[in-house]
Amino acid sequence: GKAWSLLIENPLQINPELYLIFKNRADKLAALEADFESTSQDKGEINDLCTMYQGLEATMVSIEQDLPRTFAEQSAGKVFHSSGPLSSSLGSLLRTFSCYRPDLGYVQGMSYMAAMCVYYADEYTAFQTFANMICKRITFDFYRLKPDIIAGYVSTFDHFFESHIPTLYSHFQEEGVSSQIFLMDWSMTVFSKALPMNTTARLWDAYLIDGEVFVIRCAIAILKMFEAILEVCHASEIIRYLAKLPPGIDTEKLIEHVSCINIDEKEYIAVKQTFEPKDRLIVQSDGGKGGNGKQHKSQNSVTTLLRPSHSTSALPSSEVFPSPVRNQRSSSHQISSQQKTTPPLSPSSSSSSDRKMFTRCSRSSSAPVLYDNDNVAYRRPSTSGKALKYEDI
């Protein structure tokens, strides 16, 4: 867990004080709800809080319903259930995140990622890791549930699926099995729902080094590993099998399959760009950069998925992700004088033609960062040190 927090490098700049602010608000909301349940008192105080954090009342109910379902079929998952020692920590983390990002709230699938973080780290480190992982680009995009953006990811995956396993791809097409059915689940939980916890932990190490291209490579590796079984299954059997993979899966064999799926990050970006919605920019994926500024070869990290000690000097460069605080300014985030600046607009208040953008530098790189009106950030290396001009695709 500590290695994950170092690898992800906390681009959201979450600190213990910020964590406690939102944890206290979540605890207060939960306490008020409990008081209402027991005393039937006026619900005004709860509604006041819910006005500040719209939708959280329903979110809290969903969290409580999903806790006993999280890793229900795994022996290690018992620690998260009602009588388990980590049940309270898991619920607290999810409620705190819902207050921290009320625009997302709680979405089914988050409990699996949160459980992984709570299982391997203390409460604060677990929250910091979880929040930053949810706000990584691919995960955040899937949790926003925007059909056009999800379709872009699915089409990108299908391109590589067909090129690496053409026979199985054709079988899925004949059976009417859309890749979206399993890819959404795998991407939203970073494989934690479909795989045993120990296997998932090994894969997360590589994911945090390689970025979103690893999700594609790992998904194809899973399909390749079970190709012989899947190619004789009908649609309903395929869907059931991929939703919950065999609990006795050979982790080392899976890692070996992943290492054989060669997809270069530049190739991935180029393919994804062709399927991305036209009003959305592609600059680079969220991974694959080392602290020395050199590009990692995504195929190589899979062969060393054990958790070594990582010094901060060897960690990937900072990434910038959606932040709950808009229009934030600091000395380390300087607005480029080469481009007019306009604060990000909310998705509901603008169309693609109204998209305004500005650049600012990340705290560990001189590369300018571009924000669109969904408050999603992208970074492209700059050779001149000047702001780059980004154009809609």
C-alpha positions in Angstrom: 0.0 0.0 0.0 2.8 2.4 0.8 4.5 1.6 -2.4 1.3 2.4 -4.3 1.0 5.8 -2.7 4.6 6.6 -3.6 4.2 5.3 -7.2 1.0 7.4 -7.8 2.8 10.4 -6.2 -0.3 12.1 -4.9 -1.0 14.5 -7.8 -4.2 15.6 -6.0 -2.1 16.9 -3.2 -4.2 15.3 -0.5 -2.8 15.8 3.0 -3.8 14.6 6.4 -5.6 17.9 7.2 -7.7 17.8 4.0 -8.5 14.1 4.7 -9.7 14.9 8.2 -11.9 17.8 7.0 -13.9 15.5 4.7 -13.8 12.5 7.0 -15.4 14.7 9.8 -18.1 15.9 7.3 -18.8 12.3 6.3 -19.0 11.2 9.9 -21.4 14.0 10.8 -23.6 13.1 7.9 -23.6 9.4 8.9 -24.3 10.3 12.5 -27.2 12.6 11.6 -28.7 9.8 9.5 -28.3 7.4 12.3 -30.0 9.8 14.7 -32.9 10.2 12.3 -33.3 6.5 12.0 -33.4 6.0 15.8 -35.4 9.1 16.9 -37.4 10.1 13.9 -36.3 13.7 14.5 -36.6 16.4 11.9 -34.4 15.7 8.9 -33.5 19.3 8.3 -29.9 19.0 9.4 -29.3 16.1 7.1 -31.0 17.9 4.2 -28.8 20.9 4.9 -25.7 18.8 4.5 -27.1 17.0 1.4 -27.7 20.4 -0.1 -24.0 21.0 0.1 -23.2 17.5 -1.1 -26.1 16.7 -3.5 -27.0 13.0 -3.8 -25.0 11.9 -0.8 -28.0 10.6 1.1 -28.6 8.0 -1.6 -24.8 7.4 -1.8 -24.6 6.5 1.9 -27.3 3.9 1.5 -25.6 2.4 -1.5 -22.3 2.1 0.4 -23.9 0.2 3.2 -25.6 -2.1 0.8 -22.4 -2.9 -1.1 -20.1 -3.5 1.9 -21.2 -7.1 2.5 -21.0 -7.8 -1.3 -17.3 -6.7 -1.5 -15.1 -9.8 -2.1 -17.9 -11.9 -0.7 -16.6 -15.0 -2.4 -13.0 -14.6 -1.2 -11.9 -15.7 2.3 -9.9 -12.5 2.7 -13.0 -10.6 2.0 -14.6 -11.5 5.3 -12.6 -8.7 7.0 -14.8 -6.1 5.1 -18.2 -7.5 6.1 -20.4 -6.3 9.0 -18.5 -8.2 11.7 -15.1 -7.8 10.1 -12.2 -5.7 11.5 -12.0 -3.6 8.3 -15.7 -3.0 7.7 -15.7 0.3 9.5 -12.6 1.5 7.7 -13.9 0.6 4.3 -17.2 2.4 4.9 -15.5 5.4 6.3 -13.2 5.7 3.3 -16.0 5.5 0.8 -18.2 8.0 2.7 -15.2 10.4 3.0 -14.5 10.2 -0.8 -18.2 10.8 -1.5 -17.9 14.1 0.4 -14.6 14.9 -1.2 -16.0 14.3 -4.7 -19.8 14.8 -4.5 -19.9 15.2 -8.3 -19.1 11.5 -8.5 -20.4 10.3 -5.1 -20.3 6.5 -4.8 -20.6 4.3 -7.8 -20.8 0.5 -7.7 -17.3 -1.0 -8.1 -15.6 1.6 -6.0 -15.8 -0.6 -2.9 -13.5 -3.2 -4.5 -10.7 -0.6 -5.1 -11.3 0.9 -1.7 -11.1 -2.5 -0.1 -7.7 -3.1 -1.8 -6.4 0.2 -0.4 -7.7 -0.4 3.1 -6.4 -4.0 3.2 -2.8 -2.9 2.4 -2.5 0.5 4.1 -3.5 2.6 7.0 -6.7 4.7 6.7 -5.1 8.0 5.5 -2.7 6.4 3.0 -5.6 4.2 1.8 -7.7 7.3 1.2 -4.9 9.2 -0.6 -4.2 6.2 -2.8 -7.8 5.5 -3.6 -8.7 9.1 -4.4 -5.7 9.4 -6.8 -6.5 6.1 -8.5 -10.1 7.0 -9.0 -9.0 10.2 -10.6 -6.6 8.7 -13.0 -7.9 9.4 -16.4 -9.2 6.0 -17.6 -10.8 5.2 -14.2 -12.4 8.6 -13.9 -13.7 8.5 -17.4 -15.5 5.2 -16.8 -17.0 6.3 -13.5 -18.4 9.4 -15.2 -20.5 7.0 -17.4 -20.4 9.2 -20.5 -21.3 6.9 -23.4 -19.3 8.6 -26.1 -16.1 8.6 -24.0 -16.6 4.9 -22.9 -17.2 4.0 -26.6 -13.8 5.4 -27.5 -12.1 3.2 -25.0 -14.0 0.1 -26.1 -13.2 0.8 -29.8 -9.6 1.2 -28.9 -9.6 -2.0 -27.0 -11.3 -3.9 -29.8 -8.6 -2.7 -32.2 -6.0 -4.4 -30.2 -8.2 -7.4 -29.3 -8.8 -8.2 -32.9 -5.1 -7.8 -33.8 -3.9 -10.0 -31.0 -6.6 -12.7 -30.8 -8.5 -12.5 -34.1 -10.2 -15.9 -33.7 -11.6 -15.1 -30.3 -12.6 -11.6 -31.4 -14.6 -13.1 -34.2 -16.3 -15.6 -31.9 -17.4 -12.7 -29.6 -18.8 -10.9 -32.5 -20.7 -13.9 -33.7 -22.1 -14.4 -30.1 -23.0 -10.7 -29.8 -20.7 -10.2 -26.8 -19.6 -6.5 -26.7 -16.3 -5.9 -25.1 -17.9 -3.1 -23.1 -19.6 -5.7 -20.9 -16.3 -6.9 -19.3 -14.0 -4.0 -20.1 -16.1 -1.5 -18.0 -16.0 -3.8 -15.0 -12.2 -4.4 -15.4 -11.4 -0.7 -15.9 -13.6 0.7 -13.2 -12.1 -1.7 -10.6 -8.7 -2.1 -12.2 -9.4 -5.9 -12.2 -10.0 -6.0 -8.4 -13.6 -7.3 -8.8 -12.8 -10.1 -11.2 -9.5 -11.4 -9.8 -8.3 -12.6 -6.3 -6.9 -9.8 -4.1 -3.3 -11.2 -4.2 -3.3 -11.3 -8.0 -4.8 -7.8 -8.2 -2.1 -6.4 -5.9 0.6 -7.7 -8.3 -1.1 -6.2 -11.3 -1.6 -2.8 -9.6 2.1 -2.5 -9.2 2.6 -2.5 -13.0 -0.6 -0.4 -13.6 0.8 2.4 -11.5 4.1 2.3 -13.5 2.7 1.9 -17.0 -0.6 3.8 -16.9 -3.8 3.1 -18.8 -2.1 1.1 -21.6 -1.5 -1.6 -19.0 -5.3 -2.1 -18.6 -5.5 -2.9 -22.3 -2.6 -5.2 -22.2 -3.8 -7.0 -19.1 -7.4 -7.4 -20.5 -6.0 -8.9 -23.7 -3.7 -11.2 -21.7 -6.7 -12.5 -19.6 -8.6 -13.3 -22.8 -5.6 -15.0 -24.3 -5.0 -17.0 -21.2 -8.6 -18.4 -21.3 -9.0 -18.4 -25.1 -9.5 -22.2 -25.3 -12.4 -22.0 -22.9 -14.0 -18.9 -24.2 -14.0 -19.9 -27.8 -16.4 -22.8 -27.1 -18.7 -20.8 -24.8 -22.0 -19.1 -25.7 -22.7 -15.5 -24.9 -24.2 -15.9 -21.5 -21.4 -18.3 -20.4 -18.7 -15.8 -21.7 -20.3 -13.0 -19.7 -20.5 -15.0 -16.5 -16.9 -16.4 -16.9 -15.3 -13.0 -17.4 -17.3 -11.3 -14.6 -15.7 -13.6 -12.0 -12.6 -15.3 -13.2 -11.5 -18.6 -11.7 -10.4 -18.0 -8.0 -7.5 -20.4 -8.5 -6.0 -18.4 -11.3 -2.3 -18.8 -11.7 -0.9 -15.3 -11.0 2.6 -16.1 -12.5 1.0 -17.5 -15.6 -1.1 -14.4 -16.0 1.9 -12.1 -15.6 3.7 -14.1 -18.2 0.8 -13.6 -20.6 0.8 -9.9 -20.0 4.5 -9.6 -20.7 3.8 -11.2 -24.1 1.3 -8.6 -25.1 3.4 -5.9 -26.7 1.5 -2.6 -27.1 3.7 0.5 -27.3 2.3 3.5 -25.5 2.7 5.7 -28.5 0.8 3.2 -30.6 -1.9 3.0 -28.0 -2.3 6.8 -28.0 -2.4 7.0 -31.8 -5.1 4.4 -32.0 -7.1 5.9 -29.2 -7.0 9.3 -30.9 -8.9 7.9 -33.8 -11.8 6.8 -31.6 -11.9 9.6 -29.2 -14.9 12.0 -29.3 -14.0 14.9 -31.6 -14.4 17.5 -28.9 -11.9 15.8 -26.6 -8.2 16.1 -26.8 -5.6 13.3 -26.8 -2.1 14.2 -25.6 -0.7 11.2 -23.8 -1.8 8.5 -21.5 -1.4 8.9 -17.7 1.6 6.6 -17.3 4.9 5.6 -18.7 7.1 8.4 -17.5 9.9 7.9 -15.1 11.4 10.5 -12.8 14.4 10.7 -15.2 12.1 11.9 -18.0 12.7 8.8 -20.1 9.9 6.8 -21.5 9.3 3.4 -19.8 8.8 0.5 -22.1 5.5 -0.8 -20.9 6.3 -4.4 -21.6 9.2 -4.5 -19.2 7.7 -3.6 -15.9 5.5 -6.7 -15.8 8.5 -8.9 -15.3 9.2 -7.3 -12.0 5.9 -7.0 -10.2 7.2 -7.7 -6.7 7.1 -4.6 -4.5 10.6 -3.2 -4.1 11.3 -0.2 -2.0 10.9 2.9 -4.2 12.8 6.1 -3.6 11.0 9.3 -4.5 13.7 10.2 -7.0 12.9 7.2 -9.1 9.2 7.6 -9.1 7.1 8.5 -12.2 6.7 12.2 -12.9 3.7 13.9 -11.4 0.4 13.6 -13.3 -2.4 16.1 -13.0 -5.9 14.9 -12.5 -9.4 16.3 -12.0 -9.5 18.2 -8.8 -12.6 19.0 -6.6 -11.2 22.5 -6.1 -11.7 24.5 -9.3 -9.7 27.6 -10.4 -7.0 26.8 -7.9 -3.8 28.9 -8.2 -0.4 28.4 -6.6 3.2 29.3 -7.2 3.9 25.9 -8.6 1.1 26.1 -11.1 1.8 29.2 -13.2 -0.6 30.2 -15.9 1.1 30.5 -19.3 1.3 34.0 -20.6 1.2 32.7 -24.2 -2.5 31.7 -24.0 -5.6 33.3 -22.7 -6.9 31.7 -19.5 -10.5 30.7 -18.8 -11.6 28.7 -15.8 -12.9 25.2 -16.6 -16.6 25.3 -17.2 -19.0 22.7 -15.9 -20.1 20.1 -18.4 -23.7 21.1 -18.1 -23.0 24.8 -18.9 -21.2 24.5 -22.2 -21.1 22.6 -25.4 -18.1 21.3 -27.3 -18.0 24.5 -29.3 -17.7 26.5 -26.1 -14.7 24.6 -24.8 -12.2 26.9 -23.3 -8.7 25.9 -22.2 -5.6 27.1 -20.5 -2.2 25.7 -19.6 -0.2 25.6 -16.4 2.9 23.8 -15.4 2.9 20.7 -13.2 4.9 20.8 -10.0 7.5 18.3 -11.3 7.6 19.0 -15.0 8.0 22.0 -17.2 5.5 20.5 -19.6 2.3 22.6 -19.9 -0.9 21.1 -18.6 -4.1 21.5 -20.6 -7.5 21.6 -18.9 -10.8 21.2 -20.7 -14.2 22.2 -19.5 -14.7 18.8 -17.8 -11.7 19.8 -15.6 -9.7 16.9 -17.0 -6.0 17.6 -17.4 -3.5 16.5 -20.0 0.2 17.2 -20.4 2.4 17.2 -23.6 6.2 17.7 -23.4 7.2 21.1 -24.6 10.5 21.5 -26.4 10.5 25.3 -26.5 9.2 26.0 -23.0 6.3 28.0 -24.5 2.7 27.2 -24.3 1.6 24.7 -26.9 -1.4 25.3 -29.1 -4.0 22.6 -28.7 -6.6 22.1 -31.3 -9.7 20.0 -31.2 -9.4 16.8 -33.1 
